[in-house]
Amino acid sequence: MEDITVNELKERLEQGEKFHFIDVREEWEYEEDNLGADNIPLGELAHQLDQLEKIKDEEIVIHCRSGARSGNAKKFMETKGFTQVRNVLGGILAFRALAE
């Protein structure tokens, strides 16, 4: 599925849209700054797939610091049959840069 820009994400969050939102950064990164996503560090993602199985065909937006880890998470999830995974291009760094 097509990736998502930080502008689109910001708009959707401000409008209160409902979608599955996952942050694949490490816990300490998440604790320092987060956008309200569920935190599942990339290294733990494979072990959490059973819990995500029920949303396999629903939109899932994944982000990290810069978009690299979430891009890898998207590819991994697609190989496991997840059909609507979107990576936040530029990650939280790009998202925060919007506010400056």
N, C-alpha and C positions, 0 to 999 in steps of 0.2 A: 504494500500500500504506500501511497505517496507520503513523504515526510511532512512535518509541520513547521512553519516558521515561528519565531518567537512572537512576532506581531499577531499571528492568528491565535497562538496559545494565550497571549495576554488578553485579547478580546474575548475569547471563550471563557477564561477564568473570571473576568470582570462581569460577564453576563450570567455567571453561575451555571453554565452548561454542565451537564452530567456526563462524564466519561471516566474510564479507568485510567488512572494517572500513577505512573511508577517512576521512582527516582532510584537509579542503579549505582549511585555513589556509595562510598563507605559510610558507616554510621556516624563517624566523627564529622565528616563533611556535611552530612544531613543535619546534624545537630547545630552546626555553625550557621547554616542558612538553608532554608527549604521553601518550596512553593506550595506545600500542602499535599504533595504526592505521598503515596505509600512507599516506604523505604525498603527495597530489596536489593542489597549490594550485588553487583554483577557476579561475584564469586559464589553467591548463594542461590542465584536464579534457577539453576538446573534442579536444585533440591526443593524449590518452591513451585515447580510447574504443576504438580498435582493439585495444589490449592487454586491455581489459576485456570485449571481445565474448564471450569464452568463458564468462563468468559472468553473461551477460545475464538469465538466468532463475533465478538463485540469489539468496538474500538478501544485500543489500548495505546496511550501516549506515554512514551518513555523518554526520560531525560537524564543527563549527567552534568558534569562540569562544562565540557566543551562540545559534546555530541559524539565523541569517539566511542566511549563505552556503551552508550545507548544505541549507537549504530550497530555495534557487535551484538548487543542484546536483541535488537530487532531481527537481525539475520538468524541468530540462534532460535528465537521463538518461531520464526517462519519455517525453519526446518522441522519444527515440532508440530506444525499444523495450525499455528495461530495465523488468522487470515487478515486481521485489520490492525497491525502494529505500525505505529508511526513514531519516528525519531524526531526529537526537537532539535532542529539545526542550530548549532552554536551553543547549545546547552544553557545552563544557568548563567554563564558569563555573558552571553548575548542577551539573555532576558534582562539581567540587571543593567546592562548598558542602555537599554531602552529608557530606563528611569532617570538616567543622568542627563 
